[in-house]
Amino acid sequence: MKRPKSVFLPAVIVLFGVCAAFATNAMKAPSASENGYYFDSSTEQCIAKAMCSSTPGNTCTWKDASNVTHNLNRLSGTSCSVQLSKP
């Protein structure tokens, strides 16, 4: 009976350690994903196009049908001027 207990306790400790590591990593991961908008000058509106992140990094972009790249921004009221990053 001592043999299963001596295997069970270390396995439980390792399991708790792995779970704690995943929980810590999940808390560090940017959960600030949000829609990225670009300003369409023809309609004078901000249009949602892709998911972006507010954490600093490479600029979040979107290519239209004409293969033109647009920087995506955060929607704030009626404007979209705060640049976002790739998730």
N, C-alpha and C positions, 0 to 999 in steps of 0.2 A: 504493500500500500504506500510505502514511502516513495517508491520509484515514480508513480504518476504525479505525486505532489511536487517532487523536485523538478519535474519537467513543466508542469502546469504553471507554477508561479513565475518563472522566468519568461515563459511565453506570454503571459498576461502583462508583464512589465514591458516587454518589447512592443506589444500591441498598443498599450497606452502611449508609449513614446512615439510610435508611428502616427497615431491619431493626433497627438499634440503637435507634431511637426506639420501635418497637413492643415490643422486648424490655424497655426501661426502663419503659414504660407498664404492661406486664404485671406487672412486679415491684412497681410502686406500687399496682396495683389490689388491693383487699382480696380475698384468697383464703380468708378466714376464713368462708366460708358454712357454715352449720350448720342443723340442724333446730331450729325453734322449738317449744317445748312450752307447753301451758297446763295448769293444775291443774284437773282435773275433781273437784269436791267430792263428787259422788254416788258415784264409784268410788274417791276418794282416790288417784288416780294422775295422773301427768303424761303427756299425750297429744301426740304429734308432729302438727303441723298444717301448717306452711309453712317454707320456707327463709328464714333471717334472716342477719344479719351481726353480728359482735361489734364492728365499728368504730362509734364514736359517730355518732348521727344520729337520724332520726325513729323513733319506737317501732314495732317490728314487731308487727302485730296480725292477728287472724283473726276473722271474723264467723261465728257459728253459724247454724243453721236458723231460730232465733227473731230473727235480726238483732241479736244482742247481740255487742258487740265485746270480745274478750279480748286482753290483752297477752301476747305470747309471750316465753318465757324459755329459758335454757340448762338442760339436764338435768345435774344434778350429784349423782351417787349416787342417792338416792331422792327428792330434792327438785328443784324447778325454780323458782329464785328470782332468778337473775341476768337482768335485763332485756336483751333483744336489740334491734337496730335493723333497719330495712328495708335490704335489700341494695342 
